Amino acid sequence: MGSTISLTSTINLIFGSELMDQRTGIILKNELDDFSIPGRWNDFNLSASPLNYPEKGKRPISSISPVIFDRPDGETWCSLVGSGGSRILNSIDDFNCTINCCPMRLSLLYN
């Protein structure tokens, strides 16, 4: 069996935190905006949710989406990620629904 990688990379909003490392030229991200702040709508126009309040060691709900699908025999079938900030989870769910509702699902899964 080989290895499979699925990852999400982001700087979040356009130009991230609007800060650039002077030595490397890397734009720094502002991923903390993905957390909810009580009583405040975020930059994606989503209202605050207690489930998404920042806590030690916690990741924001919408910030990552690496997914790896395995076949029943353990072999990797597909590796994917979503993009679009708050739409990431919906993108992955739409893909999952398409595969599971497709009449040709067995040929897709086992070819």
N, C-alpha and C positions, 0 to 999 in steps of 0.2 A: 504494500500500500504506500502511496505517496503522501505528501503533505498538502494541505489546502489552507489558504489564507484568505480572509475576508476582513477588510478594514475600512473605516471611515476617517477621512481627514478633513478638517475644516478650520477656518479662521472665524467662522460664524458670520457676522454681518459684513457688508462690503468694506474692504480694507480693515477688517477685524477691529482691533482696539484703536486703530488709527495711529499706532506706534510702530516704529520700525527700529530694529536693532542696528545701530550705526556701524558695527563691525561686520556683521554677516549680511545685512540687507533683508533679513527675514521679518515679515510683518507679523506682529504679535496678535494672538487671537483674543476675543472677548467672550469666551464660552460661558462665563458666569451669567451672562444675560439670559441664558436658557433656563435658569432657575426662576421660580416665582418669588415675587416680593409682595407681601401682604398689601392689598389695596392698590396695586399698580398693574397696569396692562404692559406686557413686554413689547419689544420692537416688532414682533410678528402679529400684534394685535390680539393676543390671547390673555384672558383674565388670569389672575393668580389662583393657584390651587395649592391647598395645604400638602397634598401628596408630592408636590414638586418644590417645597421649601428647601433651602440648602441645609445640609447636615454634614458632619465630618465623614469623609469617605464615600459620600453619595455622588452619583452622576446625575445630571439633569435628564429628565425623561426623554426629551426629543433630540439628544445630542449624538447618539450612536445607533447603528443598525446593522452591524455585521451579522450575516446569516449564512449558515452552511447546511445544506440539505444532504442527508445521507440516504442511500438505498438500504433496504432491509438487510442486505449482506454486509453492510458497513462501508461499502465503497462510496466515495463522494459523488453525488449526482450534479450538484450545482452550488456555486458560491456567489453571493451577491450583496450589494449594499444599496441603501436608498439615499436620495439627496432631497434637499428642499426644506431643511429645518423642521418646522412643526408638521410637515407633511411626510416625514420619513416613515413613521410607523404605518400610516395609511398606504404608502407605496408598497411596503413589504406585504401588508395584508391583502392588497389588491392582487399582487403576484400570486400569493398563496391561494386565494380564492379562484383565480383564473386556472391555476394548475389543478386544483381539486374539483372544480366544476366542469372542466373541459371534457367533452365526450371521448377525446383521444388520449385522455390522461395516462392510461397504461402504456401506450406506445411512447409517450413523452418521457415517462418515468423510467422505463426499462430499456430504452434504445441507447 
